[in-house]
Every structure is written in structure tokens, then in C-alpha cells.
């Protein structure tokens, strides 16, 4: 099954071309041109990873990251930024981002980060499931 | 505050404004570069995917058209940034308030866009000229636009018009918050920070607030 990605950026030309290039690399891509739209898409569909611009009108990438992580802690979110400073990267990682990549991004690097994010998500889900099973077994004396 | 402290404060205000505008402009240029990067990458992808590396001329034209659009966009931003950088060349000069307001709004358009506030500039019937320091005037107009936008809130609007009557010239900012907005009215505290007061003093203007009407004016007195 193809890796699913939600691309979020207010630059429509960027979204259009990036989604075409990601699709040609085997990704199943959905797009949203604002964080609000991304939230609406996330209500209906789950993704392996979200790639989201840091600076957008209205709810920006950083705020959206916090909202999404609060609702779906296992969601892997890669932020894109025009200027990826160390401070920004630390702030993003602390808030739960999987990574912060500077624009213009190398698509192969981004594709690799998405694959890694998916693997991390699966690992997290497995770990959570194991913990839940362990908890049930302990409670019911298994 | 003594003269030196006022000068220091004014310089701080200026640097902060210059930094903010430069950061916004360069950020937007990075977006242009990112789109050009994706388009050139797409050309590479298509060349690799097609047999014998041949891409249809229609496809090539569509992609190069998109690259040209971004080159023009980046060039326009750089031109604005260059003009802005020259704002502080002359200490005092005759400036047309309408032109400075339009330029300042254009320079900060991305930042206003981020706030999702509509800014409308209503032209005056004739030029409204004053003698001022262009850079600090832009700074004051930007502060006013930003404060008005913050008070209007997301989905609201700000209307800017010009005043020229009985020895007064000025700019009127009218704030229209979104109908269902619960935005707190902060008009009373407006322009009360040290930075605001230093700038107002330096530019020789007065600020008139009409709290009920959600309006404020930047006013200069003299012969115009």
C-alpha cells in the first residue's frame, strides 16, 4: 500500500507541483492550502505523515502542529520553513514535530523523511498496543 | 526620558521595523525559490520518465511559465525591498502620505495576509504632502496598520483614508471587526508604549482616537 501524505502549504503552485512529484514517487498525496483545511481533511482521513509549512495565514504551522498532536499524538508531522534555524528546529521538535526541513527542499530527502516518519508511527502504535496488552494482562492477572 | 534615551529608543524601533520587513520579504523570496525548485525538479522527473528523455513542448512551456511567474514575483519583492532600504537615505523630505501608505501596506502585505485582515486604502482627491523622515513615517504607518489589524481581528477589515483640511493633514484608520468577533477593545491603550511615544514625538504628529467609532487619526498641523 502506498504511503499516505497530507501536504499543507498556502502557496498553491508549490502544492500542485510538489504533490505531482510525490505522487510520481509512489506516494498517495492529499493537499490543503491552510491549516484549517488540513484539520477538516484530517477529520475524514488518516495519513502516514503530514508535511506542513511553518508560516501560513491564519493558524500557522507551529500552532496547527500543537493542535494536531493534541488530538492525534501518533501523527508524524514534518515542518517546512523558509528559514530553518536551530532555535526553530528545537521549538518544533519540542512541540512534537518529526523534523524541520528548509525550503527549497530536496524531494528525495523529503521522501526519505516521510518513509522514516511512517516507520516511526508504526513503531509508536506497536509500542502503545504492547503497553495496552501488558496493562490488560496485569489487571486481569494473565 | 532624556535626548540620548529617546534617540536609542528611536533607533531600536527603526531596527526592529527594518528587521521585520526584511525577514518577511526574504521569507517570501524563499517561497518563490521553493516553487522554482519544484518546477525545475519536475522537468528533471519528466525527462527521466519519458522515453528518450523527450518532453512535449506544451508541458515544457507550462512549467517554464510557472518558473517565469515566480521570477517576476521575486523580482518585484526585491525591488520593493531595495526601495525600502533607501527610505532612510534622506533625513527630511516632502512625502505624499498616500504614496507612503500604499508602499507601506504593500511592503507588509504578507504579514497582514497572515492575520487574515482586509486592508482598503481610499484615495484622496489630491496629494497630501508633508515634510517628514520617510523611514520613520513608514514605521509609524506600519505600526498603525498592525495595531488596527490586531484590533479588527481575523476576518475583519481596516479602511485607511486621508485628511486634508484647515491646516491639518493626516491619515484615518477605521477598524471594522468581524460581525461576531469577541475581540477586546484596546483602543484606550493604543500608542501608549515608550516606542510609540518616541516615534510620535519624532515625527511631530498627534494621535486622535474616537473609541466609539473605532477610529484613530495620525495628524500633522501646518500649511499643506
Interface residues (C-beta under 8 A of the other chain):
Chain A: X11 X13 X14 X17 X18 X20 X21 X24 X55 X56 X57 X58 X60 X80 X82 X83 X103 X104 X105 X107
Chain B: X23 X26 X27 X30 X31 X33 X34 X35 X36 X37 X38 X39 X41 X42 X45 X49 X66 X69 X70 X113 X114 X115 X116 X154
